Amino acid sequence: MATILIVEDERNLSNLIRRNLEEEGHRVLQVFDGLSALTTAAAETPDLIILDIMLPGIDGLEVCRRLRQTSIVPILMLTARAEEIDRVLGLEVGADDYLTKPFSMRELGARVRAILRRVEMMQAASGPSRDDVVTVAGLRLDPGGFEAALDGQAVDLTPREFALLHLLVRHPGRVFSRAYLLDELWGYSAEAYDRTVDTHIYRLRQKLGAESEVAQRIVAVRGVGYKFERE
């Protein structure tokens, strides 16, 4: 199956996660601090990293930020705090998803399977024809290399942000509900309070430049979800 790196300083929790993942057939690596996370990620190139925010030494946010300088490995961030700002910060530095403690092993397993399934789908879709490259309003998206550029300047997007933007711009005028986006791009449903999609849209607009045409054409449809406006 996959190689998964757990970065969690609560050893009992780390061991519980490890046992559950190993039961599903994964190869699991464990480290307990931020510096070890960086060295192990570089040496082992895991398929997924489960990363706690609160770590001794280098915290999880900084670990995520440094990893994103050289890697697009999926990162599932764990936080003991429920405030939205913590989730926003995690996504801002490049995490793909997050879980708030306490959580069940069943929910963790569902998130892990969804992330790995999405990675497999992206890999299967690699090497597309030129017709799959999207250009609109100065934006160029190349799914073959997960490359994004706006007005000729590279835009640093996480794989999940890229997939979200690519889906919207390929279907101008179509309204996508939050529930659909969660199921399609994250592979799971969420309660009404889950702001995962909203947070990713916010980050996309910031990275694209709030005043750019392409950012302004990503609009919210009240009570439904989001769409990319036609010209």
N, CA, C and O of each residue as an XYZ file, in Angstrom:
924
protein
N       0.857     -1.195      0.000
C       0.000      0.000      0.000
C       0.895      1.248      0.000
O       1.817      1.355     -0.808
N       0.615      2.190      0.912
C       1.355      3.446      0.921
C       2.339      3.499      2.074
O       2.193      2.790      3.070
N       3.354      4.359      1.924
C       4.255      4.682      3.030
C       3.758      5.969      3.671
O       3.665      7.002      3.008
N       3.443      5.908      4.948
C       2.854      7.041      5.660
C       3.756      7.430      6.822
O       4.152      6.583      7.622
N       4.074      8.707      6.908
C       4.892      9.235      7.996
C       3.984      9.918      9.015
O       3.242     10.839      8.675
N       4.047      9.460     10.272
C       3.305     10.078     11.368
C       4.257     10.974     12.147
O       5.305     10.526     12.614
N       3.884     12.247     12.282
C       4.677     13.201     13.063
C       3.794     13.669     14.214
O       3.002     14.599     14.063
N       3.935     13.026     15.348
C       3.051     13.260     16.501
C       3.837     12.980     17.777
O       4.352     11.877     17.963
N       3.930     13.987     18.664
C       4.748     13.805     19.864
C       4.011     13.092     20.990
O       4.638     12.666     21.961
N       2.691     12.953     20.879
C       1.955     12.143     21.852
C       2.125     10.682     21.444
O       1.460     10.205     20.525
N       3.006      9.990     22.121
C       3.402      8.653     21.666
C       2.256      7.655     21.698
O       2.172      6.793     20.823
N       1.373      7.750     22.680
C       0.237      6.822     22.724
C      -0.656      7.008     21.501
O      -1.102      6.040     20.885
N      -0.906      8.265     21.164
C      -1.729      8.542     19.989
C      -1.003      8.109     18.720
O      -1.611      7.518     17.827
N       0.280      8.397     18.637
C       1.057      8.001     17.464
C       1.024      6.484     17.270
O       0.863      5.995     16.152
N       1.177      5.753     18.365
C       1.160      4.288     18.271
C      -0.220      3.768     17.873
O      -0.331      2.792     17.130
N      -1.272      4.426     18.372
C      -2.630      4.022     18.006
C      -2.863      4.232     16.509
O      -3.415      3.364     15.832
N      -2.440      5.387     16.000
C      -2.576      5.662     14.571
C      -1.771      4.647     13.769
O      -2.249      4.116     12.767
N      -0.534      4.378     14.222
C       0.315      3.423     13.509
C      -0.340      2.052     13.406
O      -0.359      1.448     12.334
N      -0.877      1.561     14.519
C      -1.499      0.230     14.505
C      -2.672      0.175     13.541
O      -2.834     -0.801     12.808
N      -3.487      1.214     13.538
C      -4.650      1.225     12.649
C      -4.236      1.289     11.181
O      -4.851      0.641     10.334
N      -3.213      2.055     10.882
C      -2.754      2.155      9.496
C      -2.077      0.870      9.041
O      -2.230      0.451      7.893
N      -1.331      0.249      9.939
C      -0.679     -1.015      9.589
C      -1.705     -2.115      9.360
O      -1.498     -2.997      8.527
N      -2.806     -2.065     10.094
C      -3.864     -3.047      9.878
C      -4.463     -2.927      8.480
O      -5.000     -3.896      7.942
N      -4.369     -1.735      7.895
C      -4.876     -1.523      6.537
C      -3.797     -1.811      5.491
O      -4.015     -1.627      4.293
N      -2.640     -2.261      5.957
C      -1.604     -2.689      5.027
C      -0.549     -1.662      4.682
O       0.291     -1.910      3.817
N      -0.571     -0.508      5.343
C       0.387      0.539      5.023
C       1.716      0.329      5.742
O       1.771     -0.276      6.813
N       2.771      0.833      5.142
C       4.068      0.921      5.809
C       4.096      2.240      6.562
O       3.893      3.296      5.963
N       4.343      2.199      7.856
C       4.209      3.386      8.696
C       5.549      3.743      9.328
O       6.238      2.887      9.881
N       5.908      5.029      9.236
C       7.090      5.572      9.880
C       6.636      6.525     10.978
O       5.628      7.214     10.816
N       7.356      6.576     12.086
C       7.000      7.449     13.201
C       8.182      8.320     13.594
O       9.303      7.836     13.751
N       7.917      9.607     13.750
C       8.874     10.520     14.377
C       8.083     11.391     15.344
O       6.854     11.447     15.285
N       8.808     12.078     16.245
C       8.121     12.751     17.339
C       8.495     14.220     17.486
O       8.148     14.848     18.486
N       9.194     14.771     16.508
C       9.535     16.196     16.548
C       9.683     16.712     15.125
O       9.786     15.934     14.177
N       9.693     18.040     14.989
C       9.695     18.649     13.669
C      10.955     18.423     12.865
O      10.883     18.181     11.660
N      12.107     18.496     13.506
C      13.356     18.305     12.771
C      13.455     16.893     12.212
O      13.877     16.704     11.072
N      13.068     15.903     13.007
C      13.082     14.523     12.526
C      12.102     14.336     11.379
O      12.337     13.532     10.477
N      11.005     15.077     11.416
C      10.028     14.999     10.330
C      10.658     15.422      9.011
O      10.460     14.762      7.991
N      11.411     16.513      9.021
C      12.032     17.012      7.796
C      13.087     16.045      7.264
O      13.136     15.782      6.063
N      13.926     15.520      8.143
C      14.976     14.610      7.690
C      14.397     13.288      7.194
O      14.866     12.735      6.199
N      13.376     12.781      7.890
C      12.772     11.508      7.482
C      12.002     11.659      6.175
O      12.050     10.774      5.321
N      11.293     12.776      6.016
C      10.550     13.014      4.772
C      11.500     13.077      3.589
O      11.186     12.574      2.510
N      12.663     13.694      3.784
C      13.633     13.805      2.698
C      14.244     12.442      2.359
O      14.516     12.150      1.194
N      14.454     11.618      3.376
C      15.112     10.331      3.154
C      14.166      9.263      2.638
O      14.568      8.409      1.848
N      12.908      9.300      3.074
C      11.973      8.209      2.789
C      10.942      8.535      1.710
O      10.305      7.623      1.183
N      10.764      9.806      1.369
C       9.751     10.256      0.402
C       8.411      9.538      0.606
O       7.984      8.780     -0.265
N       7.746      9.765      1.738
C       6.473      9.088      2.009
C       5.375      9.514      1.040
O       5.470     10.551      0.383
N       4.334      8.690      0.968
C       3.184      8.995      0.117
C       2.199      9.936      0.815
O       1.376     10.576      0.159
N       2.284     10.018      2.137
C       1.390     10.859      2.926
C       2.064     11.163      4.252
O       2.742     10.309      4.822
N       1.876     12.393      4.746
C       2.385     12.771      6.058
C       1.218     13.190      6.936
O       0.424     14.051      6.558
N       1.119     12.580      8.108
C       0.147     12.991      9.125
C       0.920     13.827     10.130
O       1.796     13.313     10.826
N       0.604     15.106     10.212
C       1.467     16.078     10.889
C       0.710     16.846     11.968
O      -0.264     17.541     11.679
N       1.163     16.716     13.202
C       0.574     17.472     14.309
C       1.099     18.911     14.288
O       2.253     19.146     13.929
N       0.261     19.863     14.670
C       0.706     21.259     14.715
C       1.647     21.490     15.884
O       2.709     22.091     15.717
N       1.267     21.017     17.071
C       2.032     21.273     18.281
C       3.133     20.226     18.433
O       2.878     19.093     18.840
N       4.361     20.627     18.100
C       5.511     19.724     18.177
C       6.653     20.408     18.921
O       6.755     21.635     18.902
N       7.505     19.636     19.571
C       8.688     20.236     20.194
C       9.677     20.717     19.138
O       9.812     20.106     18.078
N      10.363     21.807     19.433
C      11.313     22.346     18.471
C      10.594     23.090     17.358
O       9.970     24.125     17.595
N      10.682     22.563     16.150
C      10.002     23.166     15.002
C       8.546     22.707     15.006
O       8.283     21.504     14.991
N       7.600     23.641     15.026
C       6.195     23.228     15.073
C       5.717     22.747     13.710
O       6.408     22.893     12.701
N       4.503     22.162     13.702
C       3.981     21.561     12.492
C       3.762     22.535     11.357
O       3.928     22.171     10.192
N       3.393     23.771     11.670
C       3.187     24.770     10.626
C       4.490     25.063      9.896
O       4.511     25.166      8.670
N       5.578     25.196     10.651
C       6.865     25.465     10.031
C       7.354     24.250      9.253
O       7.937     24.395      8.179
N       7.121     23.053      9.788
C       7.479     21.836      9.062
C       6.750     21.802      7.722
O       7.356     21.526      6.687
N       5.465     22.079      7.746
C       4.670     22.078      6.515
C       5.192     23.125      5.540
O       5.322     22.861      4.345
N       5.487     24.298      6.049
C       5.989     25.374      5.192
C       7.297     24.961      4.509
O       7.478     25.205      3.316
N       8.194     24.348      5.251
C       9.489     23.939      4.674
C       9.318     22.796      3.683
O       9.975     22.771      2.642
N       8.439     21.849      4.003
C       8.203     20.749      3.082
C       7.674     21.254      1.751
O       8.053     20.748      0.694
N       6.810     22.239      1.799
C       6.193     22.744      0.579
C       7.173     23.484     -0.324
O       6.858     23.760     -1.482
N       8.339     23.804      0.185
C       9.343     24.450     -0.669
C       9.899     23.489     -1.714
O      10.387     23.918     -2.760
N       9.827     22.187     -1.431
C      10.436     21.204     -2.338
C       9.534     20.024     -2.666
O       9.892     19.206     -3.514
N       8.366     19.906     -2.016
C       7.573     18.687     -2.157
C       6.078     18.992     -2.234
O       5.592     19.960     -1.650
N       5.359     18.136     -2.974
C       3.904     18.237     -3.015
C       3.274     17.032     -2.311
O       2.114     16.703     -2.562
N       4.038     16.372     -1.425
C       3.493     15.233     -0.691
C       2.223     15.654      0.046
O       2.211     16.711      0.677
N       1.158     14.859     -0.016
C      -0.063     15.209      0.713
C       0.203     15.276      2.220
O       0.910     14.434      2.775
N      -0.371     16.284      2.867
C      -0.176     16.484      4.302
C      -1.537     16.603      4.980
O      -2.334     17.481      4.650
N      -1.791     15.711      5.930
C      -2.992     15.756      6.765
C      -2.566     16.302      8.115
O      -1.798     15.661      8.832
N      -3.060     17.483      8.466
C      -2.609     18.152      9.680
C      -3.555     17.868     10.835
O      -4.775     17.855     10.671
N      -2.970     17.642     12.007
C      -3.736     17.407     13.230
C      -3.602     18.625     14.132
O      -2.506     19.156     14.307
N      -4.715     19.066     14.703
C      -4.687     20.195     15.622
C      -5.539     19.896     16.835
O      -6.617     19.315     16.719
N      -5.051     20.298     18.011
C      -5.796     20.087     19.249
C      -6.778     21.212     19.501
O      -7.584     21.149     20.430
N      -6.710     22.240     18.672
C      -7.572     23.405     18.880
C      -8.592     23.495     17.759
O      -8.299     23.188     16.603
N      -9.795     23.921     18.122
C     -10.892     23.911     17.157
C     -11.075     25.253     16.458
O     -11.905     25.361     15.555
N     -10.306     26.297     16.859
C     -10.496     27.604     16.254
C     -10.221     27.557     14.765
O      -9.294     26.887     14.310
N     -11.038     28.276     14.011
C     -10.891     28.274     12.556
C      -9.529     28.804     12.129
O      -8.999     28.383     11.101
N      -8.954     29.725     12.906
C      -7.672     30.306     12.518
C      -6.596     29.242     12.412
O      -5.713     29.343     11.560
N      -6.652     28.208     13.273
C      -5.651     27.146     13.203
C      -5.785     26.367     11.907
O      -4.787     26.012     11.280
N      -7.017     26.103     11.509
C      -7.231     25.377     10.259
C      -6.806     26.231      9.066
O      -6.209     25.730      8.113
N      -7.120     27.526      9.129
C      -6.728     28.423      8.047
C      -5.213     28.477      7.912
O      -4.681     28.414      6.804
N      -4.516     28.595      9.046
C      -3.061     28.649      9.011
C      -2.478     27.372      8.421
O      -1.543     27.421      7.622
N      -3.034     26.232      8.817
C      -2.546     24.969      8.284
C      -2.695     24.891      6.783
O      -1.767     24.487      6.083
N      -3.851     25.272      6.283
C      -4.084     25.247      4.844
C      -3.253     26.309      4.141
O      -2.815     26.118      3.006
N      -3.040     27.432      4.823
C      -2.275     28.517      4.228
C      -0.834     28.109      3.941
O      -0.260     28.522      2.934
N      -0.255     27.308      4.814
C       1.144     26.911      4.600
C       1.269     25.656      3.745
O       2.377     25.193      3.478
N       0.123     25.098      3.310
C       0.193     24.027      2.326
C      -0.385     22.690      2.708
O      -0.242     21.731      1.950
N      -1.045     22.581      3.873
C      -1.676     21.308      4.225
C      -2.834     21.023      3.285
O      -3.490     21.946      2.804
N      -3.085     19.745      3.021
C      -4.174     19.355      2.137
C      -5.483     19.162      2.888
O      -6.560     19.351      2.323
N      -5.394     18.790      4.152
C      -6.580     18.520      4.939
C      -6.205     18.625      6.407
O      -5.022     18.721      6.734
N      -7.188     18.609      7.297
C      -6.910     18.703      8.720
C      -7.939     17.918      9.503
O      -9.049     17.678      9.028
N      -7.564     17.521     10.703
C      -8.458     16.881     11.659
C      -8.267     17.547     13.009
O      -7.140     17.825     13.417
N      -9.366     17.801     13.698
C      -9.299     18.410     15.016
C      -9.406     17.332     16.087
O     -10.324     16.513     16.056
N      -8.482     17.329     17.024
C      -8.514     16.378     18.137
C      -9.634     16.758     19.097
O      -9.933     17.942     19.253
N     -10.257     15.781     19.739
C     -10.082     14.332     19.529
C     -10.835     13.867     18.284
O     -11.859     14.446     17.921
N     -10.335     12.837     17.642
C     -10.978     12.281     16.464
C     -10.959     10.764     16.586
O     -10.173     10.195     17.343
N     -11.838     10.123     15.828
C     -11.893      8.666     15.853
C     -10.942      8.091     14.815
O     -10.648      8.729     13.805
N     -10.468      6.884     15.074
C      -9.616      6.213     14.095
C     -10.385      5.938     12.809
O      -9.801      5.863     11.729
N     -11.688      5.790     12.935
C     -12.513      5.563     11.747
C     -12.491      6.796     10.843
O     -12.371      6.679      9.623
N     -12.608      7.987     11.459
C     -12.571      9.207     10.661
C     -11.187      9.421     10.064
O     -11.063      9.801      8.900
N     -10.154      9.179     10.851
C      -8.797      9.313     10.330
C      -8.590      8.389      9.139
O      -8.036      8.796      8.118
N      -9.037      7.143      9.273
C      -8.887      6.190      8.177
C      -9.599      6.650      6.919
O      -9.089      6.478      5.812
N     -10.790      7.242      7.088
C     -11.544      7.727      5.934
C     -10.799      8.863      5.245
O     -10.757      8.925      4.016
N     -10.207      9.768      6.034
C      -9.454     10.873      5.447
C      -8.221     10.356      4.705
O      -7.917     10.804      3.599
N      -7.523      9.420      5.319
C      -6.325      8.858      4.690
C      -6.679      8.180      3.377
O      -6.007      8.394      2.368
N      -7.727      7.364      3.379
C      -8.125      6.679      2.141
C      -8.522      7.673      1.064
O      -8.199      7.484     -0.109
N      -9.222      8.735      1.455
C      -9.658      9.735      0.480
C      -8.463     10.446     -0.142
O      -8.419     10.656     -1.355
N      -7.493     10.815      0.695
C      -6.309     11.502      0.185
C      -5.522     10.597     -0.767
O      -5.134     11.022     -1.855
N      -5.293      9.360     -0.357
C      -4.525      8.438     -1.202
C      -5.261      8.119     -2.497
O      -4.641      7.971     -3.550
N      -6.582      8.014     -2.416
C      -7.361      7.755     -3.622
C      -7.241      8.931     -4.596
O      -7.134      8.738     -5.807
N      -7.261     10.140     -4.054
C      -7.127     11.325     -4.902
C      -5.748     11.372     -5.556
O      -5.625     11.736     -6.726
N      -4.722     11.008     -4.811
C      -3.370     10.980     -5.375
C      -3.294      9.974     -6.515
O      -2.705     10.262     -7.557
N      -3.886      8.794     -6.326
C      -3.874      7.777     -7.371
C      -4.580      8.269     -8.627
O      -4.123      8.018     -9.742
N      -5.694      8.970     -8.444
C      -6.426      9.495     -9.593
C      -5.605     10.544    -10.333
O      -5.606     10.586    -11.563
N      -4.904     11.393     -9.579
C      -4.076     12.415    -10.210
C      -2.921     11.778    -10.977
O      -2.583     12.208    -12.080
N      -2.323     10.755    -10.383
C      -1.211     10.082    -11.049
C      -1.680      9.368    -12.304
O      -0.973      9.348    -13.312
N      -2.873      8.780    -12.248
C      -3.411      8.081    -13.417
C      -3.713      9.044    -14.552
O      -3.707      8.674    -15.727
N      -3.978     10.289    -14.171
C      -4.324     11.295    -15.184
C      -3.108     12.057    -15.685
O      -3.250     13.003    -16.461
N      -1.905     11.660    -15.252
C      -0.704     12.373    -15.674
C      -0.432     12.122    -17.151
O      -0.916     11.156    -17.741
N       0.347     13.011    -17.723
C       0.677     12.894    -19.144
C      -0.494     13.194    -20.043
O      -0.714     12.468    -21.013
N      -1.283     14.272    -19.753
C      -2.440     14.576    -20.595
C      -2.027     15.213    -21.918
O      -0.879     15.626    -22.082
N      -2.945     15.289    -22.839
C      -2.688     15.969    -24.097
C      -2.748     17.471    -23.874
O      -3.174     17.928    -22.813
N      -2.323     18.238    -24.870
C      -2.337     19.690    -24.753
C      -3.750     20.205    -24.578
O      -3.946     21.300    -24.050
N      -4.751     19.428    -25.016
C      -6.133     19.877    -24.863
C      -6.530     19.981    -23.402
O      -7.485     20.685    -23.075
N      -5.818     19.294    -22.512
C      -6.150     19.345    -21.099
C      -5.604     20.591    -20.420
O      -6.010     20.907    -19.302
N      -4.684     21.312    -21.077
C      -4.168     22.557    -20.530
C      -5.252     23.621    -20.645
O      -5.839     23.806    -21.711
N      -5.516     24.320    -19.542
C      -6.562     25.337    -19.507
C      -5.923     26.713    -19.488
O      -5.017     26.967    -18.695
N      -6.387     27.601    -20.354
C      -5.936     28.996    -20.350
C      -7.157     29.894    -20.339
O      -8.039     29.765    -21.189
N      -7.210     30.811    -19.370
C      -8.327     31.737    -19.266
C      -7.916     32.906    -18.392
O      -7.296     32.721    -17.344
N      -8.265     34.116    -18.825
C      -8.040     35.338    -18.041
C      -6.601     35.456    -17.551
O      -6.356     35.869    -16.418
N      -5.649     35.091    -18.412
C      -4.245     35.170    -18.031
C      -3.746     33.995    -17.225
O      -2.563     33.926    -16.890
N      -4.638     33.067    -16.909
C      -4.274     31.886    -16.116
C      -3.981     30.716    -17.040
O      -4.689     30.498    -18.023
N      -2.936     29.968    -16.722
C      -2.608     28.740    -17.453
C      -2.437     27.612    -16.457
O      -1.614     27.699    -15.545
N      -3.225     26.537    -16.631
C      -3.153     25.369    -15.763
C      -2.756     24.167    -16.595
O      -3.422     23.822    -17.571
N      -1.662     23.534    -16.200
C      -1.181     22.335    -16.884
C      -1.266     21.168    -15.910
O      -0.383     21.016    -15.065
N      -2.314     20.333    -16.005
C      -2.475     19.228    -15.053
C      -1.403     18.160    -15.164
O      -1.194     17.394    -14.223
N      -0.719     18.098    -16.303
C       0.326     17.101    -16.449
C       1.449     17.271    -15.435
O       1.975     16.294    -14.902
N       1.811     18.528    -15.178
C       2.875     18.802    -14.215
C       2.392     19.533    -12.992
O       3.193     20.000    -12.182
N       1.057     19.637    -12.848
C       0.451     20.400    -11.755
C       1.067     21.800    -11.695
O       1.425     22.289    -10.623
N       1.182     22.429    -12.860
C       1.793     23.751    -12.939
C       0.726     24.801    -13.213
O      -0.144     24.625    -14.067
N       0.815     25.901    -12.465
C      -0.118     27.010    -12.633
C       0.681     28.292    -12.824
O       1.698     28.507    -12.164
N       0.209     29.143    -13.735
C       0.873     30.423    -13.969
C      -0.192     31.466    -14.262
O      -1.183     31.187    -14.937
N       0.021     32.657    -13.753
C      -0.889     33.773    -13.996
C      -0.073     34.910    -14.588
O       0.868     35.409    -13.971
N      -0.455     35.313    -15.806
C       0.278     36.363    -16.526
C       1.767     36.025    -16.616
O       2.630     36.895    -16.499
N       2.038     34.740    -16.827
C       3.407     34.295    -17.010
C       4.188     34.048    -15.740
O       5.328     33.588    -15.801
N       3.601     34.343    -14.581
C       4.270     34.135    -13.303
C       3.722     32.879    -12.625
O       2.508     32.696    -12.527
N       4.629     32.016    -12.159
C       4.212     30.777    -11.506
C       3.400     31.073    -10.246
O       3.707     31.993     -9.487
N       2.364     30.273    -10.048
C       1.531     30.366     -8.845
C       1.706     29.063     -8.076
O       1.466     27.983     -8.615
N       2.121     29.161     -6.828
C       2.422     27.985     -6.008
C       1.140     27.452     -5.377
O       0.658     27.999     -4.385
N       0.587     26.384     -5.954
C      -0.648     25.784     -5.456
C      -0.387     24.397     -4.913
O       0.447     23.664     -5.444
N      -1.096     24.032     -3.858
C      -1.054     22.653     -3.397
C      -1.834     21.794     -4.394
O      -2.635     22.332     -5.159
N      -1.626     20.480     -4.407
C      -2.389     19.620     -5.326
C      -3.899     19.801     -5.173
O      -4.625     19.788     -6.167
N      -4.379     19.971     -3.939
C      -5.819     20.133     -3.731
C      -6.304     21.478     -4.270
O      -7.372     21.552     -4.877
N      -5.530     22.537     -4.052
C      -5.903     23.845     -4.593
C      -5.907     23.799     -6.119
O      -6.791     24.366     -6.761
N      -4.914     23.122     -6.696
C      -4.855     23.001     -8.153
C      -6.089     22.273     -8.674
O      -6.710     22.712     -9.643
N      -6.444     21.164     -8.035
C      -7.597     20.386     -8.493
C      -8.883     21.196     -8.388
O      -9.732     21.128     -9.277
N      -9.034     21.954     -7.318
C     -10.228     22.778     -7.134
C     -10.318     23.849     -8.212
O     -11.368     24.025     -8.829
N      -9.228     24.560     -8.438
C      -9.229     25.613     -9.446
C      -9.443     25.040    -10.841
O     -10.185     25.610    -11.641
N      -8.797     23.919    -11.134
C      -8.929     23.295    -12.449
C     -10.376     22.885    -12.710
O     -10.883     23.062    -13.817
N     -11.038     22.339    -11.696
C     -12.429     21.929    -11.851
C     -13.328     23.128    -12.139
O     -14.189     23.065    -13.015
N     -13.129     24.211    -11.408
C     -13.984     25.389    -11.581
C     -13.806     26.022    -12.963
O     -14.787     26.305    -13.651
N     -12.553     26.241    -13.365
C     -12.331     26.969    -14.623
C     -12.670     26.126    -15.843
O     -12.963     26.671    -16.908
N     -12.635     24.804    -15.704
C     -13.015     23.950    -16.833
C     -14.516     23.961    -17.079
O     -14.971     23.546    -18.144
N     -15.289     24.431    -16.105
C     -16.757     24.431    -16.232
C     -17.308     25.810    -15.894
O     -18.032     25.951    -14.909
N     -16.985     26.828    -16.684
C     -17.458     28.182    -16.378
C     -18.984     28.248    -16.360
O     -19.661     27.696    -17.228
N     -19.500     28.932    -15.355
C     -20.939     29.090    -15.230
C     -21.621     28.009    -14.423
O     -22.738     28.209    -13.946
N     -20.980     26.874    -14.259
C     -21.597     25.785    -13.492
C     -21.389     26.013    -12.002
O     -20.283     26.329    -11.562
N     -22.451     25.851    -11.233
C     -22.374     26.016     -9.786
C     -22.093     24.660     -9.142
O     -22.821     23.693     -9.360
N     -21.030     24.607     -8.350
C     -20.670     23.393     -7.627
C     -21.003     23.576     -6.149
O     -20.532     24.518     -5.512
N     -21.809     22.681     -5.616
C     -22.139     22.770     -4.198
C     -20.930     22.392     -3.358
O     -20.030     21.690     -3.817
N     -20.926     22.869     -2.122
C     -19.838     22.494     -1.214
C     -19.813     20.981     -1.021
O     -18.741     20.376     -0.979
N     -20.973     20.379     -0.905
C     -21.043     18.937     -0.696
C     -20.439     18.195     -1.879
O     -19.722     17.212     -1.695
N     -20.724     18.660     -3.091
C     -20.164     18.010     -4.280
C     -18.642     18.144     -4.288
O     -17.929     17.175     -4.550
N     -18.147     19.353     -3.997
C     -16.711     19.579     -4.018
C     -16.004     18.728     -2.975
O     -14.939     18.174     -3.245
N     -16.585     18.619     -1.790
C     -15.986     17.781     -0.749
C     -15.928     16.325     -1.200
O     -14.916     15.650     -1.015
N     -17.003     15.857     -1.783
C     -17.043     14.458     -2.214
C     -16.105     14.216     -3.392
O     -15.426     13.190     -3.449
N     -16.067     15.158     -4.330
C     -15.271     14.983     -5.541
C     -13.780     15.152     -5.287
O     -12.971     14.383     -5.806
N     -13.407     16.157     -4.489
C     -11.998     16.489     -4.327
C     -11.375     15.976     -3.033
O     -10.165     15.761     -2.954
N     -12.220     15.784     -2.019
C     -11.698     15.273     -0.758
C     -12.115     13.823     -0.515
O     -11.459     13.099      0.233
N     -13.189     13.414     -1.141
C     -13.623     12.028     -1.020
C     -14.427     11.733      0.219
O     -14.582     10.567      0.581
N     -14.951     12.755      0.891
C     -15.776     12.515      2.068
C     -16.777     13.642      2.219
O     -16.619     14.713      1.632
N     -17.811     13.392      3.013
C     -18.807     14.404      3.327
C     -18.426     15.080      4.631
O     -17.566     14.587      5.361
N     -19.053     16.196      4.926
C     -18.750     16.917      6.155
C     -20.004     17.560      6.704
O     -20.973     17.787      5.979
N     -19.975     17.851      7.993
C     -21.092     18.540      8.604
C     -21.140     19.978      8.114
O     -20.198     20.470      7.494
N     -22.256     20.645      8.404
C     -22.458     21.996      7.898
C     -21.401     22.982      8.386
O     -21.124     23.975      7.713
N     -20.812     22.719      9.543
C     -19.837     23.660     10.081
C     -18.466     23.521      9.434
O     -17.593     24.358      9.664
N     -18.264     22.499      8.643
C     -16.953     22.285      8.043
C     -16.707     23.347      6.977
O     -17.474     23.469      6.022
N     -15.617     24.123      7.148
C     -15.323     25.223      6.234
C     -14.176     24.895      5.289
O     -13.510     25.793      4.776
N     -13.951     23.618      5.062
C     -12.820     23.212      4.241
C     -12.846     23.878      2.868
O     -11.848     24.464      2.449
N     -13.966     23.794      2.169
C     -14.056     24.363      0.822
C     -13.883     25.870      0.868
O     -13.139     26.433      0.065
N     -14.568     26.536      1.805
C     -14.480     27.992      1.913
C     -13.043     28.434      2.156
O     -12.583     29.417      1.574
N     -12.346     27.716      3.005
C     -10.960     28.069      3.316
C     -10.068     27.910      2.093
O      -9.209     28.755      1.840
N     -10.263     26.841      1.334
C      -9.465     26.636      0.120
C      -9.773     27.707     -0.926
O      -8.861     28.176     -1.608
N     -11.019     28.096     -1.063
C     -11.374     29.169     -2.000
C     -10.695     30.465     -1.584
O     -10.160     31.190     -2.422
N     -10.719     30.751     -0.289
C     -10.066     31.959      0.224
C      -8.585     31.951     -0.119
O      -8.044     32.959     -0.574
N      -7.921     30.808      0.101
C      -6.506     30.724     -0.183
C      -6.228     30.861     -1.684
O      -5.246     31.489     -2.080
N      -7.092     30.272     -2.515
C      -6.918     30.409     -3.960
C      -6.972     31.880     -4.377
O      -6.131     32.350     -5.143
N      -7.958     32.587     -3.871
C      -8.093     34.006     -4.234
C      -6.863     34.795     -3.800
O      -6.389     35.667     -4.528
N      -6.352     34.487     -2.616
C      -5.170     35.186     -2.134
C      -3.960     34.908     -3.028
O      -3.213     35.824     -3.371
N      -3.776     33.659     -3.396
C      -2.619     33.302     -4.212
C      -2.725     33.859     -5.636
O      -1.713     34.165     -6.267
N      -3.945     33.985     -6.127
C      -4.143     34.509     -7.472
C      -4.138     36.028     -7.504
O      -4.088     36.633     -8.575
N      -4.190     36.653     -6.312
C      -4.249     38.108     -6.239
C      -5.690     38.545     -6.230
O      -6.412     38.348     -7.207
N      -6.113     39.138     -5.133
C      -7.531     39.463     -4.947
C      -8.097     40.326     -6.066
O      -9.292     40.265     -6.355
N      -7.244     41.132     -6.698
C      -7.722     42.046     -7.737
C      -7.611     41.470     -9.145
O      -8.035     42.115    -10.104
N      -7.060     40.287     -9.288
C      -6.922     39.718    -10.630
C      -8.283     39.302    -11.171
O      -9.207     39.013    -10.410
N      -8.392     39.275    -12.475
C      -9.667     38.908    -13.095
C     -10.066     37.486    -12.736
O     -11.231     37.218    -12.442
N      -9.097     36.570    -12.760
C      -9.429     35.174    -12.515
C      -9.912     34.976    -11.077
O     -10.812     34.170    -10.841
N      -9.329     35.697    -10.111
C      -9.775     35.582     -8.721
C     -11.182     36.141     -8.560
O     -11.996     35.571     -7.834
N     -11.474     37.252     -9.230
C     -12.784     37.871     -9.094
C     -13.888     37.060     -9.767
O     -15.067     37.209     -9.448
N     -13.487     36.195    -10.707
C     -14.496     35.368    -11.375
C     -14.833     34.104    -10.590
O     -15.756     33.378    -10.958
N     -14.093     33.833     -9.511
C     -14.467     32.749     -8.598
C     -15.435     33.335     -7.585
O     -15.021     34.063     -6.682
N     -16.700     33.033     -7.722
C     -17.716     33.699     -6.908
C     -18.528     32.681     -6.106
O     -18.709     31.533     -6.513
N     -19.006     33.144     -4.959
C     -19.865     32.322     -4.108
C     -21.314     32.461     -4.561
O     -21.757     33.552     -4.920
N     -22.030     31.378     -4.542
C     -23.469     31.381     -4.811
C     -24.139     31.099     -3.473
O     -24.030     29.998     -2.932
N     -24.830     32.100     -2.948
C     -25.351     32.031     -1.590
C     -26.171     30.767     -1.352
O     -27.089     30.444     -2.106
N     -25.818     30.075     -0.300
C     -26.563     28.897      0.094
C     -26.281     27.655     -0.729
O     -26.869     26.602     -0.483
N     -25.381     27.765     -1.714
C     -25.120     26.614     -2.591
C     -23.642     26.247     -2.586
O     -23.256     25.208     -2.050
N     -22.812     27.107     -3.188
C     -21.398     26.779     -3.291
C     -20.656     27.816     -4.095
O     -20.730     29.007     -3.791
N     -19.927     27.376     -5.136
C     -19.074     28.284     -5.903
C     -19.161     27.990     -7.396
O     -19.514     26.892     -7.824
N     -18.820     29.031     -8.176
C     -18.729     28.861     -9.623
C     -17.652     29.792    -10.158
O     -17.229     30.738     -9.493
N     -17.221     29.498    -11.380
C     -16.309     30.367    -12.108
C     -17.135     31.082    -13.166
O     -17.647     30.444    -14.086
N     -17.271     32.389    -13.048
C     -18.165     33.146    -13.938
C     -17.679     33.136    -15.373
O     -16.479     33.183    -15.645
N     -18.634     33.074    -16.283
C     -18.326     33.218    -17.696
C     -17.910     34.658    -17.972
O     -18.178     35.559    -17.177
N     -17.254     34.858    -19.105
C     -16.864     36.222    -19.498
C     -18.107     37.036    -19.827
O     -18.001     38.210    -20.181
